[in-house]
């Protein structure tokens, strides 16, 4: 998992895309 410091938004979008 990438650090939230970089871009939490990007991670959030990725998780949402998975769904």
Residue frames as qw, qx, qy, qz and C-alpha x, y, z in Angstrom:
[[0.000, 0.887, 0.461, 0.000, 0.00, 0.00, 0.00],
 [0.401, 0.482, -0.037, 0.778, 1.34, 3.41, -0.90],
 [0.256, -0.286, -0.487, 0.785, 1.74, 6.05, 1.82],
 [0.081, 0.823, 0.562, -0.034, -1.27, 8.29, 2.26],
 [0.241, -0.689, 0.052, 0.682, 1.09, 11.24, 2.39],
 [0.264, -0.051, 0.612, 0.744, 1.64, 10.97, -1.35],
 [0.362, -0.035, -0.325, -0.873, -1.96, 11.05, -2.55],
 [0.315, 0.137, 0.837, -0.427, -4.80, 9.58, -0.46],
 [0.592, 0.456, 0.067, -0.661, -7.25, 10.64, -3.14],
 [0.458, 0.426, -0.699, -0.347, -5.58, 8.38, -5.70],
 [0.032, 0.072, -0.975, 0.208, -5.78, 5.43, -3.34],
 [0.433, 0.303, 0.552, -0.645, -9.41, 6.17, -2.59],
 [0.602, 0.474, -0.237, -0.597, -10.26, 6.26, -6.29],
 [0.321, 0.322, -0.880, -0.139, -8.45, 2.98, -6.81],
 [0.155, 0.086, 0.901, -0.397, -10.40, 1.31, -4.04],
 [0.529, 0.428, 0.295, -0.671, -13.68, 2.68, -5.38],
 [0.506, 0.460, -0.544, -0.487, -12.78, 1.46, -8.88],
 [0.061, 0.158, -0.983, 0.066, -12.23, -2.01, -7.49],
 [0.366, 0.318, 0.717, -0.500, -15.82, -2.04, -6.29]]
